[in-house]
Every structure is written in structure tokens, then in C-alpha cells.
């Protein structure tokens, strides 16, 4: 039978999974390692510091690892301070959060981007004649053309994409594609943006190759783990969303083949830099990246109609052929 603390941890991770399955998995592993050494009801700030900065087999932990450890513990005890076990009348944790006041590290910021030649080398090693290759090409091109963050693309469903009237900056109208995503920069609210044509074309080729174009349903994940019939390891009849971790692993495979070393987030940086070099204004790029809050009325109007992604047009002649 589970203890109150075990039940609290299970409920906490389930609540986290609603927002992000990847974060829930990361926090779950961290917290289970932590509680393997420390009793949850007796944890002190000193315990948290010792765990956060503890060396692992490869040596001192990276700043990112330290921050994940601190965030996981702080979030759990915040949850436990409001968690009332069944049959009880008071929260499980009544003391101050043991992670309060422990400063997170600040990693050195390195805004790596890909040159056109590196971009070309990367996409040259992705097959165009396999379902997996067409899927991966569609994924990475979508990251580049939309400049979105990792989970914002990985979590897309087919119903998030729709045909819509696009309004240009000068008021002109045309038909195009828009997509709805959960934006980290907007307090995790739903957001809408234009899906540039080259990205949509790559997605279409992938869906045709996989045989899903005519049968895909609105609730279906856009990018799936590959079935055995196409060289993957998913059993026949099983439908499984390709996770962020799976996408990152595919990136590493192709980057190594191309003799490159970069993270998934580099597509976002590269998109911003290439747009700026192509002549798009800084304000438009800030809007694309969602680095600043949008006026409520403006957001309301663009949600209904979708705003033109004019910067994508500037890049189509140069980057469109990769679709």
C-alpha cells in the first residue's frame, strides 16, 4: 500500500504530465533519485543543496542538471504544501519549501546558428525516399520555418492545422495555412500563427508516404513514431506520438552524419538570423518568436484570421527546395 508521500508524488507527476509529459518524466526520475537518499518528510535545505550539486559518474553536474534538480524539488514541495491526503485535514508539508532561496545557475548563453552551407549539409543526409526520412525532413523544416520551441511543434495534432484566410501587413488577403500551438511565452495559452507553405508541403509529402493523408483525424498526432512496416519499432496497429526525446535523437543521428553538432533549438536561432539578414524587421521577428506580449485585441483578431508570416516569403527562394 502506498504511503501518503508516495501517493503525493504520483499525483504530482500526473498533474505535471497534463502540461508536459517530458517534464513529468524528467522530474519523476530526479525526485525518485532524491528520495532514495532522503526521507521526504524530513528534507532540509542542506539536503537539497547536497543533492543539487552532487557529482555524478562523469564529474561535476552541468548547470542545466543542477537547475532541473532544484526545480523538481521546489515544484514538488510547493505541491505537497497544498496536498491533503485522504482522511486528513492538513497539508502533507507544513514547513517552508526546502528549495527556497537556493539560487539557480545561469548558463552561458550561446546563440548558435547554422550557416547556409551547414543547413544544406544537414538536410542532404536525410533520405527523401523513406517514410522516416520524409517525416524527419518535415519535422526539422517545420521547426525552421515556424521558429517554434521544441514542445510547441512536437505536440501538434492534425486538427491544429487548418486552411484559413491570411491577412498581409498591407491588408491584402490570401488563402494559406495556420496552426494552433501552446506557447511557452504566453503563459501556456493557445496561440495561432501562419504555417509557411514549404513546411506544409513537407508535412504533406510525409503524410502521403505514410499513407495517412486520407485517413488522418483531427485528434491524431502530426508526427508519429515509425511502424515496423517502414523500418521503425512500433507494432502494427499501434499509434504513438514521436516524443521530443525521439526528435532530439533523430537530430543527433543526422547531425553526426553531416559532421555537425547542434541542438534542436538552433533551428529557431537560425530562422531568426536568416530572416533578419533577408531584410525582415526586428519588430516582426520579435513577434514571430513571441518574446514580447501582444495586445489583447491584436491577439484576438489574429487568432480569428491568422496573421501573415511575411518573413517566410523572403526565404522561400533560398530554402524552399529542401521541402
C-alpha positions as CSV (number, residue, x, y, z in Angstrom):
1,X,0.0,0.0,0.0
2,X,1.3,3.4,-1.0
3,X,2.3,5.9,1.7
4,X,0.9,9.4,1.7
5,X,4.2,10.7,0.3
6,X,4.2,8.1,-2.5
7,X,0.7,9.0,-3.4
8,X,1.6,12.7,-3.4
9,X,4.5,12.1,-5.7
10,X,2.3,10.0,-8.1
11,X,-0.4,12.7,-8.2
12,X,2.2,15.4,-8.6
13,X,3.7,13.7,-11.7
14,X,0.3,13.1,-13.2
15,X,-0.5,16.7,-12.8
16,X,2.8,17.6,-14.4
17,X,2.1,15.2,-17.3
18,X,-1.0,17.2,-18.2
19,X,1.2,20.1,-19.0
20,X,4.3,18.3,-20.3
21,X,5.0,14.6,-20.4
22,X,8.7,15.2,-20.9
23,X,8.9,17.5,-17.8
24,X,7.0,14.9,-15.8
25,X,9.4,12.2,-16.8
26,X,12.4,14.3,-16.1
27,X,11.1,15.5,-12.7
28,X,10.0,11.9,-11.8
29,X,13.5,10.5,-12.3
30,X,15.1,13.3,-10.4
31,X,12.7,13.1,-7.4
32,X,12.9,9.3,-7.2
33,X,16.7,9.5,-7.0
34,X,16.4,12.3,-4.4
35,X,14.0,10.3,-2.2
36,X,16.2,7.2,-2.5
37,X,18.6,9.1,-0.2
38,X,16.4,11.4,1.8
39,X,13.1,10.8,3.6
40,X,10.6,13.3,2.1
41,X,9.1,14.3,5.4
42,X,12.5,15.2,6.9
43,X,14.1,17.0,4.0
44,X,16.1,20.2,4.8
45,X,17.6,22.9,2.7
46,X,21.1,21.4,3.3
47,X,19.8,18.1,1.8
48,X,18.6,19.9,-1.3
49,X,21.9,21.7,-1.8
50,X,23.8,18.5,-1.3
51,X,21.7,16.6,-3.9
52,X,21.6,19.5,-6.4
53,X,25.4,19.9,-6.5
54,X,26.3,16.2,-6.1
55,X,28.8,14.9,-8.7
56,X,27.8,12.0,-10.9
57,X,29.9,9.4,-12.7
58,X,31.1,11.9,-15.3
59,X,32.1,14.5,-12.7
60,X,30.5,17.8,-11.7
61,X,26.9,18.3,-12.8
62,X,26.2,20.8,-15.6
63,X,24.3,24.0,-14.7
64,X,21.3,22.7,-16.5
65,X,21.3,19.5,-14.4
66,X,21.6,21.5,-11.2
67,X,18.6,23.7,-12.2
68,X,16.5,20.7,-13.1
69,X,17.2,19.1,-9.7
70,X,16.3,22.4,-7.9
71,X,13.2,23.0,-10.0
72,X,11.9,19.5,-9.5
73,X,12.3,19.6,-5.7
74,X,10.9,23.1,-5.4
75,X,7.8,22.3,-7.5
76,X,7.1,19.1,-5.6
77,X,7.2,20.7,-2.2
78,X,5.1,23.5,-3.4
79,X,2.5,20.9,-4.5
80,X,2.9,19.0,-1.2
81,X,2.2,22.1,0.8
82,X,-1.3,22.1,-0.7
83,X,-1.8,18.3,-0.9
84,X,-4.2,17.0,1.8
85,X,-4.0,13.1,2.0
86,X,-7.3,11.2,2.1
87,X,-8.7,11.2,5.6
88,X,-6.5,14.1,6.7
89,X,-7.4,17.7,7.3
90,X,-4.0,19.4,6.9
91,X,-1.5,19.6,4.0
92,X,1.2,16.9,3.9
93,X,4.1,19.5,4.0
94,X,3.7,22.4,6.6
95,X,7.1,23.9,6.6
96,X,8.9,26.3,4.3
97,X,9.8,25.0,0.9
98,X,13.3,23.4,1.4
99,X,14.5,24.6,-2.0
100,X,13.6,28.3,-1.3
101,X,16.5,30.6,-1.6
102,X,18.8,28.3,-3.4
103,X,19.9,30.2,-6.5
104,X,19.7,28.5,-9.8
105,X,22.8,28.7,-12.0
106,X,22.9,30.9,-15.1
107,X,24.3,29.1,-18.1
108,X,26.4,30.9,-20.5
109,X,24.2,31.9,-23.5
110,X,25.5,30.7,-26.8
111,X,23.1,31.6,-29.6
112,X,24.5,29.1,-32.2
113,X,23.1,29.3,-35.7
114,X,23.6,27.3,-38.8
115,X,25.2,28.8,-41.9
116,X,23.5,28.1,-45.2
117,X,26.2,25.6,-46.0
118,X,25.7,23.7,-42.7
119,X,21.9,23.8,-43.2
120,X,22.5,22.3,-46.6
121,X,24.8,19.6,-45.3
122,X,22.3,18.6,-42.6
123,X,19.4,18.2,-45.0
124,X,21.5,16.4,-47.6
125,X,21.9,13.4,-45.2
126,X,18.2,13.0,-44.6
127,X,16.7,10.4,-47.0
128,X,14.0,11.6,-49.4
129,X,12.9,8.1,-50.3
130,X,11.8,6.6,-46.9
131,X,8.9,7.4,-44.6
132,X,11.3,8.1,-41.7
133,X,13.3,10.4,-43.8
134,X,10.3,12.3,-45.1
135,X,8.9,12.5,-41.6
136,X,12.2,13.8,-40.2
137,X,12.6,16.3,-43.0
138,X,9.1,17.6,-42.3
139,X,9.8,17.9,-38.6
140,X,13.1,19.9,-38.9
141,X,11.8,22.1,-41.7
142,X,8.7,22.9,-39.6
143,X,11.0,23.9,-36.7
144,X,13.0,26.1,-39.0
145,X,10.1,27.7,-40.9
146,X,8.0,28.4,-37.8
147,X,10.9,29.2,-35.4
148,X,8.9,27.5,-32.6
149,X,10.2,25.8,-29.5
150,X,10.6,22.1,-29.1
151,X,7.3,21.1,-27.4
152,X,5.3,23.6,-29.5
153,X,5.9,21.5,-32.6
154,X,6.2,18.0,-31.1
155,X,2.8,18.3,-29.6
156,X,0.9,19.3,-32.7
157,X,-2.1,17.3,-33.9
158,X,-3.6,17.3,-37.4
159,X,-6.5,19.4,-36.0
160,X,-4.1,22.1,-35.0
161,X,-3.5,22.9,-38.7
162,X,-6.2,24.4,-40.8
163,X,-6.8,26.3,-44.1
164,X,-7.6,30.0,-43.4
165,X,-7.6,33.5,-44.8
166,X,-4.2,35.1,-44.2
167,X,-4.1,38.9,-43.7
168,X,-0.9,40.6,-45.1
169,X,0.6,43.6,-43.4
170,X,-0.8,45.9,-46.1
171,X,-4.3,44.5,-45.6
172,X,-4.2,42.2,-48.7
173,X,-5.8,38.8,-48.2
174,X,-4.9,35.3,-49.5
175,X,-5.6,31.7,-48.6
176,X,-2.9,29.8,-46.6
177,X,-2.4,27.6,-43.6
178,X,-2.4,28.4,-39.9
179,X,-1.6,26.3,-36.9
180,X,-2.5,26.5,-33.2
181,X,0.2,25.8,-30.7
182,X,0.7,26.0,-26.9
183,X,3.0,28.9,-26.4
184,X,5.5,28.9,-23.6
185,X,5.8,32.7,-23.9
186,X,2.1,33.3,-23.4
187,X,1.6,31.6,-20.0
188,X,1.0,28.4,-22.0
189,X,-2.1,29.8,-23.7
190,X,-3.1,28.6,-27.2
191,X,-1.6,30.8,-29.9
192,X,-2.0,30.9,-33.7
193,X,0.5,31.6,-36.5
194,X,0.8,31.1,-40.2
195,X,2.3,27.8,-41.2
196,X,4.6,28.7,-44.1
197,X,4.0,26.8,-47.4
198,X,7.3,25.0,-47.5
199,X,6.7,23.4,-44.1
200,X,3.1,22.4,-45.1
201,X,4.4,20.9,-48.3
202,X,7.0,18.8,-46.4
203,X,4.3,17.7,-44.0
204,X,2.0,16.7,-46.9
205,X,4.7,14.6,-48.5
206,X,5.3,12.8,-45.2
207,X,1.6,12.1,-44.7
208,X,1.2,10.7,-48.2
209,X,4.3,8.5,-47.9
210,X,3.0,7.1,-44.6
211,X,-0.5,6.5,-46.0
212,X,-2.3,8.8,-43.6
213,X,-3.3,11.7,-45.7
214,X,-6.8,10.4,-46.5
215,X,-7.5,8.9,-43.0
216,X,-5.8,11.2,-40.5
217,X,-8.2,12.5,-37.8
218,X,-8.1,16.0,-36.1
219,X,-7.0,14.4,-32.8
220,X,-4.2,12.4,-34.3
221,X,-0.6,13.4,-33.5
222,X,1.0,15.1,-36.5
223,X,4.3,13.3,-36.2
224,X,4.3,9.6,-35.3
225,X,6.9,7.1,-34.2
226,X,7.6,4.9,-37.3
227,X,6.0,1.5,-37.6
228,X,7.8,-1.7,-38.3
229,X,6.4,-1.7,-41.9
230,X,8.5,1.4,-42.5
231,X,11.7,0.4,-40.7
232,X,10.7,1.6,-37.2
233,X,9.9,-0.4,-34.0
234,X,6.2,0.4,-33.4
235,X,4.0,-2.6,-33.6
236,X,1.3,-2.8,-36.3
237,X,-1.9,-1.0,-35.2
238,X,-0.1,1.0,-32.5
239,X,-0.2,4.8,-32.8
240,X,2.5,6.6,-30.8
241,X,3.4,10.3,-30.9
242,X,7.0,10.9,-31.6
243,X,8.3,12.5,-28.4
244,X,10.6,15.4,-28.0
245,X,13.3,13.0,-26.9
246,X,12.7,10.9,-30.1
247,X,13.0,14.1,-32.2
248,X,16.3,15.1,-30.5
249,X,17.7,11.6,-31.0
250,X,16.9,11.8,-34.8
251,X,18.6,15.2,-34.9
252,X,21.7,13.7,-33.3
253,X,21.8,10.9,-35.9
254,X,21.7,13.3,-38.9
255,X,24.0,15.9,-37.3
256,X,26.6,13.3,-36.7
257,X,26.3,12.1,-40.4
258,X,26.8,15.7,-41.5
259,X,29.7,16.3,-39.2
260,X,27.8,18.8,-37.2
261,X,27.0,19.3,-33.5
262,X,24.0,21.4,-32.6
263,X,20.7,21.3,-30.6
264,X,17.2,21.4,-31.8
265,X,16.8,25.0,-30.6
266,X,19.3,26.1,-33.2
267,X,16.7,26.0,-35.9
268,X,14.9,28.8,-34.0
269,X,18.0,30.9,-33.8
270,X,18.8,30.2,-37.4
271,X,15.3,31.2,-38.6
272,X,15.6,34.5,-36.7
273,X,19.1,35.3,-38.0
274,X,18.3,34.4,-41.6
275,X,15.1,36.5,-41.6
276,X,17.0,39.4,-40.3
277,X,19.7,39.0,-42.9
278,X,17.0,38.7,-45.6
279,X,15.5,42.1,-44.6
280,X,12.8,41.4,-42.1
281,X,12.4,44.0,-39.3
282,X,13.3,43.4,-35.7
283,X,9.8,44.0,-34.5
284,X,8.4,41.4,-36.9
285,X,11.0,38.9,-35.7
286,X,10.1,39.6,-32.0
287,X,6.5,39.0,-32.9
288,X,7.4,35.7,-34.6
289,X,9.5,34.5,-31.6
290,X,6.8,35.7,-29.1
291,X,9.5,37.4,-27.0
292,X,7.1,40.3,-26.1
293,X,3.4,40.2,-25.0
294,X,0.9,41.1,-27.7
295,X,-2.0,43.5,-27.1
296,X,-5.2,41.6,-26.2
297,X,-7.2,43.0,-29.1
298,X,-4.5,42.3,-31.6
299,X,-4.2,38.7,-30.3
300,X,-7.9,38.3,-30.5
301,X,-8.0,39.4,-34.2
302,X,-5.0,37.4,-35.3
303,X,-6.4,34.3,-33.6
304,X,-9.5,34.6,-35.7
305,X,-7.9,35.2,-39.1
306,X,-4.2,34.3,-38.7
307,X,-1.5,36.9,-39.5
308,X,0.7,36.8,-42.5
309,X,4.1,35.3,-41.9
310,X,5.8,37.7,-44.4
311,X,9.3,36.7,-43.3
312,X,8.8,33.2,-44.6
313,X,8.2,34.6,-48.1
314,X,11.6,36.2,-48.0
315,X,13.3,32.8,-47.5
316,X,11.3,30.6,-49.9
317,X,13.5,31.0,-52.9
318,X,16.6,30.2,-50.8
319,X,15.3,27.4,-48.5
320,X,12.1,26.2,-50.3
321,X,13.9,23.4,-52.2
322,X,14.6,21.5,-49.0
323,X,10.9,20.6,-48.8
